[in-house]
Amino acid sequence: MKKFLTILLITFFALSLSAEIDGPRVGVSTNVDRDPEALKGIGVDENFGAHLNLDLIVTNEAGEKVALRTYFEQGRPVVINMVYYSCGGTCNALLTGSFMVLDELDWKPGEHFEMLNISFEPKENHILAQAKRANYLKQYSL
């Protein structure tokens, strides 16, 4: 299962990149600030072998407090995007790219795997998450 999940995640993110390179779709913002100065200090800290604390409490799009564990109980792979919903740069590109890839896959979130978009901006709330979710589901026929 771990090997399958690793392959799925690598494929997902590779397709996400190619979807962004392929060009924007009408009505979808893929505007990314490409100023190298603005991107300084942005990176990825890899934590291979680290474990995710499934007892962390998150607020879902309905405003309910739930343990992260809830999303892992279906026995399906889980893809997690850590985002700001209100940033107009790389976060928008990540979400848009992710959903563009999902639109092309035979696998659908909620049916074949779980997809979590978790905002780490304390000022954002479940109402914004609901609106973003509804917008992306409508835009990409999911």
Secondary structure, DSSP 8 states (H G I E B T S, - for coil): -HHHHHHHHHHHHHHHHHHHHH---TT--------HHHHTT------TT----TT-EEE-TTS-EEEGGGGGTTSS-EEEEEE-SS-SSHHHHHHHHHHHHHHH-SS-BTTTBEEEEEE--TT--HHHHHHHHHHHHHHTT-
